[in-house]
Amino acid sequence: MKSMMATAAAAAVGMAVGAAVMYAGGAGHRQMRRSIRQVARGAEKAMLDLDRMVEKFIN
């Protein structure tokens, strides 16, 4: 179960970073870094929320 969560987390973060790079491609370097950081934080928060929900479901 943990390896599946790790794989899903890596995929979610990878997709989020890829989307941020594509979105910010036309913007400046500083804006691109800011966008990537925001998306990465959002993806991390989503994975933590998912982990909590799974823990509550299991226990």
Residue pairs with C-beta under 8 A, 6 or more apart in sequence:
1 54
5 47
5 50
5 51
5 54
8 47
8 50
9 47
12 43
12 46
12 47
13 40
13 43
13 44
13 47
16 39
16 40
16 42
16 43
17 36
17 39
17 40
17 43
19 39
20 32
20 35
20 36
20 38
20 39
20 40
21 32
21 36
23 35
24 31
24 32
24 35
24 36
25 32
27 35
